[in-house]
Amino acid sequence: MPDLGLLGWIVVGLIAGALSGAVVGGRTARGCLPNIVIGIVGGVVGGWLAQQLGFGPTNGLIAAIVVATLGSILVRSVIGAVEDRG
């Protein structure tokens, strides 16, 4: 992942969290702070999955947003499935 600094990762988290919220829908976490948290967690999950699948490090802001968004979609899907069971 690119070295964006703390503020950069917060922005990437917000964008990725908002995009994943629009894709997944449902009642999962909404609002700025939950979107940022889910986006950052999604970035970690997406980055780890990309490494496990053999992809090289992402370079650039767009690649970071794509990886974080895909990871955030996965995180939101898991949260939605857990909430539905409970």
C-alpha positions as CSV (number, residue, x, y, z in Angstrom):
1,M,0.0,0.0,0.0
2,P,1.2,3.5,-0.6
3,D,2.5,5.6,2.3
4,L,-0.4,8.0,2.6
5,G,0.1,9.0,6.2
6,L,-2.6,9.0,8.8
7,L,-4.8,11.7,7.2
8,G,-4.5,9.9,3.8
9,W,-5.7,6.6,5.2
10,I,-8.6,8.3,7.0
11,V,-9.6,9.8,3.6
12,V,-9.2,6.4,1.9
13,G,-11.2,4.8,4.7
14,L,-14.0,7.3,4.4
15,I,-14.2,6.9,0.6
16,A,-14.0,3.1,0.7
17,G,-16.5,2.9,3.6
18,A,-19.0,5.1,1.8
19,L,-18.6,3.2,-1.5
20,S,-19.0,-0.2,0.2
21,G,-22.1,1.1,2.1
22,A,-23.7,2.1,-1.3
23,V,-22.9,-1.3,-2.7
24,V,-23.9,-3.5,0.2
25,G,-26.8,-1.5,1.5
26,G,-28.7,-2.9,4.5
27,R,-28.4,-1.6,8.0
28,T,-24.7,-2.0,8.6
29,A,-22.8,0.9,10.1
30,R,-23.6,4.3,8.6
31,G,-22.2,7.8,9.2
32,C,-18.7,9.3,8.8
33,L,-16.9,7.6,11.7
34,P,-18.3,4.1,11.1
35,N,-17.5,4.5,7.4
36,I,-14.0,5.5,8.2
37,V,-13.5,2.6,10.6
38,I,-15.0,0.0,8.2
39,G,-13.0,1.5,5.3
40,I,-9.7,1.3,7.2
41,V,-10.5,-2.3,8.4
42,G,-11.5,-3.1,4.8
43,G,-8.1,-1.7,3.6
44,V,-6.3,-4.0,6.0
45,V,-8.4,-7.0,5.0
46,G,-8.2,-6.2,1.3
47,G,-4.5,-5.6,1.4
48,W,-3.9,-8.9,3.2
49,L,-6.2,-10.8,0.7
50,A,-4.4,-9.2,-2.2
51,Q,-1.1,-10.4,-0.8
52,Q,-2.4,-13.9,-0.2
53,L,-3.7,-14.0,-3.8
54,G,-0.3,-13.1,-5.1
55,F,-0.9,-9.5,-6.2
56,G,2.0,-7.1,-5.7
57,P,1.9,-4.0,-3.5
58,T,-0.7,-1.4,-4.7
59,N,0.7,1.9,-5.9
60,G,-1.3,5.0,-6.0
61,L,-4.4,6.4,-4.4
62,I,-6.9,4.8,-6.8
63,A,-5.5,1.3,-6.3
64,A,-5.6,1.9,-2.5
65,I,-9.3,2.9,-2.7
66,V,-10.2,-0.1,-4.9
67,V,-8.5,-2.6,-2.5
68,A,-10.0,-0.9,0.5
69,T,-13.4,-0.8,-1.0
70,L,-13.3,-4.5,-1.9
71,G,-12.2,-5.3,1.6
72,S,-14.9,-3.1,3.0
73,I,-17.5,-4.8,1.0
74,L,-16.3,-8.1,2.5
75,V,-16.3,-6.6,6.0
76,R,-19.8,-5.2,5.6
77,S,-21.1,-8.5,4.2
78,V,-19.7,-10.4,7.2
79,I,-21.2,-7.8,9.6
80,G,-24.6,-8.1,7.9
81,A,-24.5,-11.9,8.1
82,V,-23.6,-11.8,11.8
83,E,-26.4,-9.3,12.5
84,D,-28.9,-11.4,10.7
85,R,-28.0,-14.5,12.7
86,G,-28.2,-12.6,16.0
